[in-house]
Amino acid sequence: MGGSVYFFLMSPFVFCCLSVLTALVIQTGGSHFQPVLSGPGRAYLRSRVQFHCEVPGWTSPLTYELRKDDGYLVATEVNTMVTFSLKVTEGSKGKYYCRLTTGGQSNTVHLEVVIPVQGASLSSEPDPPVIYEGERLVLHCHVSRGTHLSFMWYHNRQEVTSSPSAIHRLSENTLTVDRAGEQHAGIYSCTAQNQMDVNTRYSSSWNLNVIVKKYISSPRLTFTVLCNGSDLLANISCGVERGSPPLVFLLLLDGLEIQEKQVSSLNAWFLQPVSVRVNIGAARCKAKTEIQQLTSEPVDLEVGVFPVGGVVQVMVTYLYDADGGVTAAFLRCVLGRGTFPVFSWSLNHTSLPAEGNSHALAQHGQNLIITSVTAGYYRCAVRDSFNHNSTWVESSEIYIQKTAGFRVVPLEIMALVFCGFLSMVIVGGTFCLLWNSSGGVEKHHSNHDVLHETETIINSGRPGADVCVETQTIEMKTLVVE
């Protein structure tokens, strides 16, 4: 009887406790057991990814389900903290979350499938990438496969930036030049890369050579005369100062096309028979590209031949640096008369070649530029280009010292020397006039009198028929009168 009463009294208590525990389990499973899912946002195709799911602070095993998108069950694991390992396929893209069998659901992780980049290449508009100044250029960077990409551009191995002051305009996989200039020419390449935080993949294109052509300037025609046995030939030069080869040059005589040449330079030469003092017509030069065609001014092909003759002189100009030292010497050979001359230079009676380590010839050999002077006696010689049997007319030798020994004469000393020299000229001239008025005497000179002076000679050359003698400043250091 007592046992029955005890059981009867305890039954309501047990029932109440079971109800409270059931409610607690339901409450903790439904609202307090909130799992947390972690995993990558991007993954390469055919790689493996891991998702981790747990209830923070819970130490007893629970049953976790990994689900995707609208509830598709991917995998189930039982533990206090579980890891789901998956191989990434093209269908792995989507939103993932984990859920407890007791009802708790985690946050969402959005997984994107990244295809590794391959096969980067360049294309151009126009194709091939050959344009003229001012035209538009567009380059595209393509890939054979790959997603989630970014692009880097290189011009002559330097990365192209997208700053506002840059000479290129970038937009995704496109590089644009609105008005091309000479600075846009060169080698271009692009590199495509997957936008990944780790293990980034790259693919680079081959180099693409972009050519920006210059518009040609108006051509100019000049000619010299050559002797071919007993015949005279006009060596006609046709050239432009600027442009981009290859170019086509045509020689026109009285409007008719005589010869045509395609060259990979800015000049072309034509040979045309001529006669002395006979005008064979007005010659013109025409320069052509695929988009331009310009013609020179006419030049009469009339050869008025005057043999080389008269006095040949060497004019010298020294070039100084900021410290007053002589850095170079400029020698110019000036002849008295003659058309179509040939020039030759010698040092200490040894002929100088056209090019050397310390000298160079300019203006058809009329000018000799010495950058590292070798002390000695320099001389120039001239003869007719159209007559190989003509005699060389030589100048007097002029002695040039080493450049390291020269320094600029101070202005005050030059003025003092000039004033003293001028005074001597005035006194001497007055004396000579008075002496001559009294009958005069015979003057004797030593064969080795030396006159030391520094003077400036302007327009001292005698112009020939076709020889341009420019105004020159000549500084003469030592003049030996024999």
C-alpha distance (Angstrom), angle and dihedral (degrees) to the residues before:
residue distance angle dihedral
M1 . . .
G2 3.81 . .
G3 3.85 92.3 .
S4 3.73 91.6 52.1
V5 3.77 91.9 51.6
Y6 3.86 91.0 49.5
F7 3.80 92.4 51.3
F8 3.73 90.7 47.6
L9 3.77 91.8 51.7
M10 3.84 93.6 47.0
S11 3.82 98.1 47.2
P12 3.84 96.1 78.9
F13 3.82 90.0 49.0
V14 3.83 93.2 51.8
F15 3.74 91.8 46.5
C16 3.79 90.8 51.2
C17 3.83 93.1 50.1
L18 3.80 92.7 48.6
S19 3.78 90.1 51.1
V20 3.82 92.0 50.7
L21 3.82 93.0 48.5
T22 3.79 92.2 48.3
A23 3.76 90.7 50.1
L24 3.84 90.5 48.2
V25 3.80 93.0 51.4
I26 3.78 91.6 48.0
Q27 3.78 91.1 46.3
T28 3.82 95.9 47.9
G29 3.82 93.2 42.8
G30 3.78 93.5 48.0
S31 3.76 104.5 39.9
H32 3.83 114.1 6.7
F33 3.85 98.0 42.3
Q34 3.84 96.3 77.5
P35 3.87 109.3 163.9
V36 3.81 121.6 -149.5
L37 3.83 121.8 -142.0
S38 3.83 123.1 -157.6
G39 3.82 128.9 -179.2
P40 3.82 144.8 126.4
G41 3.78 123.0 -60.2
R42 3.83 93.0 -150.5
A43 3.77 133.2 27.5
Y44 3.79 135.9 174.0
L45 3.76 119.0 -107.0
R46 3.84 112.4 -94.7
S47 3.80 92.1 15.6
R48 3.84 124.7 116.4
V49 3.79 124.3 -111.4
Q50 3.79 132.4 -170.3
F51 3.79 129.0 -145.1
H52 3.84 118.5 -163.2
C53 3.81 122.0 -155.3
E54 3.83 128.5 -176.7
V55 3.78 145.0 144.9
P56 3.81 106.6 -119.2
G57 3.81 111.6 -119.5
W58 3.85 96.0 7.6
T59 3.81 115.0 123.3
S60 3.80 103.2 -179.9
P61 3.79 124.4 87.8
L62 3.77 116.3 -93.4
T63 3.79 133.5 -177.5
Y64 3.84 112.3 -110.9
E65 3.78 127.3 -168.6
L66 3.82 123.5 -161.8
R67 3.76 109.9 -147.5
K68 3.80 134.3 179.1
D69 3.81 135.8 -146.5
D70 3.84 108.5 -38.4
G71 3.80 95.2 11.5
Y72 3.79 103.7 -68.4
L73 3.84 107.2 164.0
V74 3.79 110.0 -125.6
A75 3.82 102.6 171.7
T76 3.84 143.5 -22.9
E77 3.82 127.7 -139.5
V78 3.83 134.2 175.2
N79 3.80 120.4 -147.9
T80 3.78 142.7 92.6
M81 3.84 88.0 -89.2
V82 3.80 121.8 11.0
T83 3.83 135.1 -161.5
F84 3.80 122.3 -152.4
S85 3.83 113.7 -157.8
L86 3.80 116.5 -161.7
K87 3.81 136.1 179.0
V88 3.81 110.1 -130.7
T89 3.77 116.5 -121.5
E90 3.79 131.1 168.4
G91 3.81 87.5 -93.3
S92 3.82 93.4 54.2
K93 3.77 92.7 87.1
G94 3.80 112.7 110.6
K95 3.81 148.5 75.4
Y96 3.82 117.5 -51.8
Y97 3.81 130.6 -164.5
C98 3.82 136.3 162.0
R99 3.79 128.0 -132.0
L100 3.77 136.9 -167.2
T101 3.78 119.1 -126.0
T102 3.79 85.7 -127.5
G103 3.79 89.1 62.6
G104 3.85 109.6 -94.2
Q105 3.86 116.5 133.6
S106 3.84 129.1 -159.2
N107 3.76 134.9 -142.0
T108 3.85 121.4 -80.0
V109 3.84 127.1 -101.2
H110 3.82 116.3 -162.5
L111 3.81 111.4 -146.9
E112 3.83 120.7 -160.0
V113 3.80 120.8 -164.5
V114 3.81 112.4 -134.3
I115 3.81 120.0 -157.1
P116 3.84 110.5 -148.4
V117 3.79 113.0 -113.0
Q118 3.80 119.2 -107.6
G119 3.78 139.7 168.2
A120 3.81 106.0 22.1
S121 3.83 113.5 -168.9
L122 3.81 139.9 166.6
S123 3.80 131.4 -125.5
S124 3.79 128.1 -177.8
E125 3.77 141.0 -153.3
P126 2.99 108.0 -117.0
D127 3.77 102.1 32.8
P128 3.00 118.2 -123.4
P129 3.83 93.3 35.6
V130 3.81 97.2 -119.2
I131 3.80 114.1 130.4
Y132 3.79 140.0 157.2
E133 3.77 127.1 -118.7
G134 3.80 112.1 -72.3
E135 3.80 96.0 21.5
R136 3.83 125.9 121.0
L137 3.80 124.4 -102.3
V138 3.82 126.1 -167.4
L139 3.81 124.1 -175.7
H140 3.84 123.6 -169.4
C141 3.80 125.7 -161.3
H142 3.83 110.5 -147.2
V143 3.82 131.5 -174.5
S144 3.79 128.6 -158.9
R145 3.81 89.8 -139.4
G146 3.79 139.5 -10.3
T147 3.81 140.9 104.5
H148 3.81 136.4 -144.2
L149 3.80 91.7 34.3
S150 3.78 137.5 172.8
F151 3.83 125.4 -170.3
M152 3.80 135.9 -138.9
W153 3.82 123.0 -164.8
Y154 3.79 129.6 -153.5
H155 3.81 129.7 -163.0
N156 3.81 115.3 -169.4
R157 3.83 88.0 -16.0
Q158 3.81 92.5 -55.7
E159 3.81 118.4 115.1
V160 3.80 112.9 -112.3
T161 3.79 113.0 -127.8
S162 3.78 127.1 -152.7
S163 3.81 95.5 -134.9
P164 3.82 116.5 138.9
S165 3.81 91.9 -111.8
A166 3.81 94.1 53.1
I167 3.79 119.7 117.2
H168 3.81 91.3 -132.7
R169 3.80 131.3 61.9
L170 3.84 118.2 -139.9
S171 3.80 128.7 -159.8
E172 3.82 120.4 166.1
N173 3.81 105.5 -62.8
T174 3.83 95.4 -8.5
L175 3.82 132.5 90.7
T176 3.80 116.1 -166.0
V177 3.81 132.8 -168.7
D178 3.79 109.8 -170.0
R179 3.82 97.7 -169.6
A180 3.77 113.4 16.1
G181 3.78 121.7 -143.8
E182 3.76 136.0 177.4
Q183 3.83 89.9 -85.8
H184 3.82 90.8 62.6
A185 3.79 94.6 62.0
G186 3.78 119.4 100.3
I187 3.79 144.2 67.3
Y188 3.80 119.5 -26.4
S189 3.80 130.9 -171.8
C190 3.79 137.4 163.2
T191 3.80 135.8 -148.9
A192 3.81 123.1 -153.7
Q193 3.80 119.6 -159.0
N194 3.79 136.9 -178.9
Q195 3.78 113.9 -112.0
M196 3.80 97.8 -119.9
D197 3.79 130.6 140.2
V198 3.80 92.4 -139.3
N199 3.79 134.9 22.3
T200 3.80 94.4 18.5
R201 3.82 114.8 -166.0
Y202 3.85 121.9 -142.3
S203 3.79 136.6 -165.0
S204 3.82 123.5 -174.5
S205 3.78 129.0 -161.3
W206 3.77 129.2 -132.0
N207 3.80 117.8 -95.0
L208 3.80 118.4 -86.6
N209 3.81 118.4 -155.9
V210 3.80 111.7 -142.9
I211 3.81 114.9 -160.8
V212 3.80 120.1 -158.8
K213 3.78 109.4 -167.8
K214 3.79 125.1 -150.8
Y215 3.76 122.3 -131.1
I216 3.79 111.8 -113.1
S217 3.79 122.2 -112.6
S218 3.80 124.1 -132.9
P219 3.81 110.3 -68.0
R220 3.79 122.4 -117.9
L221 3.80 126.8 -148.3
T222 3.80 125.1 -150.8
F223 3.77 132.1 158.5
T224 3.79 142.7 -164.3
V225 3.79 129.4 -164.7
L226 3.80 124.8 -113.1
C227 3.76 129.7 -171.4
N228 3.79 116.8 -129.3
G229 3.76 103.9 -177.7
S230 3.78 104.7 -64.7
D231 3.82 93.6 -17.7
L232 3.79 128.9 88.3
L233 3.79 120.7 -138.1
A234 3.78 128.2 -166.9
N235 3.80 109.0 -136.1
I236 3.80 98.1 -151.3
S237 3.80 118.4 -160.1
C238 3.79 118.6 -158.2
G239 3.78 117.5 -176.2
V240 3.79 148.7 146.0
E241 3.80 128.2 -139.2
R242 3.81 95.2 -137.4
G243 3.78 137.6 18.0
S244 3.79 141.4 96.3
P245 3.82 120.7 -89.1
P246 2.92 145.3 -98.7
L247 3.79 94.3 73.9
V248 3.78 134.2 171.0
F249 3.81 117.5 -135.7
L250 3.79 124.2 -168.0
L251 3.79 127.6 -167.7
L252 3.80 114.0 -143.4
L253 3.79 124.9 -167.8
D254 3.81 115.1 -166.5
G255 3.81 88.1 -18.6
L256 3.81 96.5 -51.4
E257 3.80 121.6 115.3
I258 3.80 108.4 -117.4
Q259 3.80 104.9 169.4
E260 3.80 138.1 3.2
K261 3.80 130.4 -159.7
Q262 3.80 133.9 -179.8
V263 3.81 111.1 -152.7
S264 3.79 137.9 175.9
S265 3.80 92.8 -135.2
L266 3.80 139.0 59.4
N267 3.82 94.9 -98.6
A268 3.77 139.5 57.2
W269 3.80 131.5 -174.7
F270 3.81 129.9 -145.3
L271 3.81 130.7 -171.5
Q272 3.78 117.7 -142.2
P273 3.85 126.5 175.4
V274 3.82 113.1 -117.9
S275 3.78 137.9 177.9
V276 3.76 131.4 -140.4
R277 3.81 113.6 -91.4
V278 3.81 91.9 -5.7
N279 3.81 119.5 120.5
I280 3.80 104.5 -143.9
G281 3.80 93.6 -177.7
A282 3.80 147.2 -73.9
A283 3.78 111.3 -56.1
R284 3.79 122.8 -152.8
C285 3.77 132.5 -178.7
K286 3.80 122.3 -141.4
A287 3.80 122.3 -162.1
K288 3.81 119.2 -162.7
T289 3.78 139.1 -172.5
E290 3.79 129.4 170.0
I291 3.81 89.6 -86.1
Q292 3.83 105.4 21.8
Q293 3.78 138.2 58.1
L294 3.81 120.5 179.3
T295 3.81 131.4 171.9
S296 3.80 129.3 -151.9
E297 3.78 128.0 -129.4
P298 3.83 114.2 -85.8
V299 3.80 120.8 -95.5
D300 3.81 121.6 -166.2
L301 3.79 111.5 -124.4
E302 3.77 94.0 -138.1
V303 3.77 119.4 137.7
G304 3.77 115.8 -151.4
V305 3.77 100.4 -179.4
F306 3.77 118.9 -158.3
P307 3.80 116.1 175.9
V308 3.78 119.9 -122.3
G309 3.76 112.1 -95.7
G310 3.77 146.7 130.5
V311 3.78 127.1 66.1
V312 3.80 118.2 -25.3
Q313 3.80 114.8 -150.8
V314 3.79 136.5 -175.5
M315 3.78 116.2 -139.5
V316 3.79 118.4 -161.7
T317 3.80 130.2 -156.6
Y318 3.81 121.6 -179.1
L319 3.80 121.4 -149.5
Y320 3.82 117.0 -146.9
D321 3.77 133.9 -159.3
A322 3.81 126.8 -136.5
D323 3.82 91.6 -88.1
G324 3.79 93.1 55.6
G325 3.78 97.0 -104.5
V326 3.79 122.0 135.0
T327 3.79 109.3 -111.2
A328 3.81 101.0 175.8
A329 3.79 144.1 -2.1
F330 3.79 125.1 -133.3
L331 3.82 114.7 -155.0
R332 3.79 121.5 -171.7
C333 3.80 124.8 -169.1
V334 3.81 111.4 -143.5
L335 3.81 121.8 -172.5
G336 3.76 128.7 -162.9
R337 3.80 97.4 -128.7
G338 3.78 142.8 -19.3
T339 3.77 141.6 105.0
F340 3.81 126.3 -119.4
P341 3.81 96.9 9.2
V342 3.79 128.4 -175.5
F343 3.82 117.6 -141.2
S344 3.79 130.4 -150.5
W345 3.81 130.3 -177.1
S346 3.78 131.2 -156.8
L347 3.79 137.1 -173.4
N348 3.78 117.4 -153.7
H349 3.85 88.9 -14.5
T350 3.83 91.5 -53.3
S351 3.80 117.8 117.9
L352 3.82 115.9 -116.5
P353 3.82 118.5 -134.8
A354 3.79 121.7 -126.0
E355 3.82 92.2 -104.2
G356 3.78 132.2 27.5
N357 3.78 142.8 158.8
S358 3.79 92.4 -98.4
H359 3.81 104.8 25.0
A360 3.79 143.7 40.8
L361 3.80 137.6 -170.8
A362 3.78 124.3 -129.2
Q363 3.81 139.4 -178.1
H364 3.81 94.7 31.5
G365 3.80 91.2 -45.8
Q366 3.80 96.8 -54.4
N367 3.81 92.3 115.0
L368 3.80 126.1 55.0
I369 3.80 116.8 -162.0
I370 3.81 115.5 -164.2
T371 3.79 115.6 -166.8
S372 3.81 96.3 174.3
V373 3.76 109.1 28.2
T374 3.76 120.6 -140.8
A375 3.77 108.1 -154.9
G376 3.78 112.8 -116.3
Y377 3.79 147.8 84.9
Y378 3.80 116.4 -49.0
R379 3.79 124.4 -163.4
C380 3.80 136.5 173.9
A381 3.80 128.3 -151.7
V382 3.81 130.9 -163.2
R383 3.77 135.1 -163.3
D384 3.81 138.8 159.4
S385 3.80 114.9 -74.0
F386 3.81 92.7 -151.3
N387 3.80 95.2 53.2
H388 3.78 117.6 56.2
N389 3.79 90.3 -173.8
S390 3.79 93.8 57.4
T391 3.80 119.0 116.4
W392 3.78 122.2 -106.1
V393 3.80 112.5 -116.4
E394 3.80 108.4 -149.8
S395 3.77 132.3 -157.5
S396 3.77 125.5 -136.1
E397 3.75 116.4 -86.8
I398 3.77 116.9 -98.4
Y399 3.78 122.4 -158.8
I400 3.81 117.3 -132.3
Q401 3.79 120.7 -170.1
K402 3.78 127.1 -150.9
T403 3.78 112.3 -73.6
A404 3.79 92.8 -128.8
G405 3.81 89.8 66.6
F406 3.80 96.0 58.1
R407 3.77 128.2 90.5
V408 3.78 130.6 173.3
V409 3.80 113.1 -93.5
P410 3.83 109.3 -122.2
L411 3.78 115.1 -108.4
E412 3.83 93.0 -119.4
I413 3.81 92.8 55.2
M414 3.81 91.4 46.3
A415 3.81 89.6 51.7
L416 3.81 91.7 48.3
V417 3.79 92.7 48.9
F418 3.80 91.5 46.7
C419 3.83 92.7 49.5
G420 3.81 91.5 48.2
F421 3.78 90.7 47.7
L422 3.81 91.4 48.0
S423 3.81 90.8 50.0
M424 3.79 90.4 51.1
V425 3.80 90.5 50.8
I426 3.82 92.4 50.4
V427 3.81 94.3 46.5
G428 3.78 92.8 43.1
G429 3.80 92.4 47.3
T430 3.80 91.8 50.9
F431 3.78 90.8 47.6
C432 3.81 91.9 50.0
L433 3.79 92.3 49.7
L434 3.80 91.6 50.4
W435 3.78 91.7 44.3
N436 3.80 93.9 48.8
S437 3.78 90.9 48.6
S438 3.81 88.6 57.8
G439 3.76 94.5 54.9
G440 3.79 102.8 -78.6
V441 3.75 131.7 -120.9
E442 3.75 135.6 -122.9
K443 3.81 111.9 -90.6
H444 3.80 120.9 -139.2
H445 3.79 125.9 -161.5
S446 3.73 130.6 -166.1
N447 3.79 115.2 -121.4
H448 3.80 90.0 -128.7
D449 3.78 105.5 43.9
V450 3.79 110.5 146.7
L451 3.77 122.4 -151.2
H452 3.83 114.8 -162.4
E453 3.77 112.0 -161.7
T454 3.77 144.9 131.9
E455 3.77 115.2 -138.3
T456 3.77 140.0 163.4
I457 3.79 116.3 -131.3
I458 3.79 117.9 -165.0
N459 3.82 124.8 -169.8
S460 3.78 90.5 -0.9
G461 3.81 95.2 146.5
R462 3.78 125.7 94.7
P463 3.80 108.3 -132.7
G464 3.77 117.8 -130.2
A465 3.79 125.5 -150.3
D466 3.82 96.3 -90.6
V467 3.80 100.2 8.2
C468 3.79 115.6 104.1
V469 3.80 110.6 -143.4
E470 3.78 108.9 -170.0
T471 3.79 125.9 -161.2
Q472 3.79 106.3 -85.6
T473 3.79 135.4 -173.0
I474 3.80 110.6 -138.5
E475 3.76 125.3 -168.0
M476 3.79 111.8 -162.5
K477 3.79 114.8 -163.4
T478 3.80 103.7 -178.7
L479 3.78 128.8 8.3
V480 3.81 118.5 -168.4
V481 3.80 114.5 -159.6
E482 3.76 115.2 -157.1
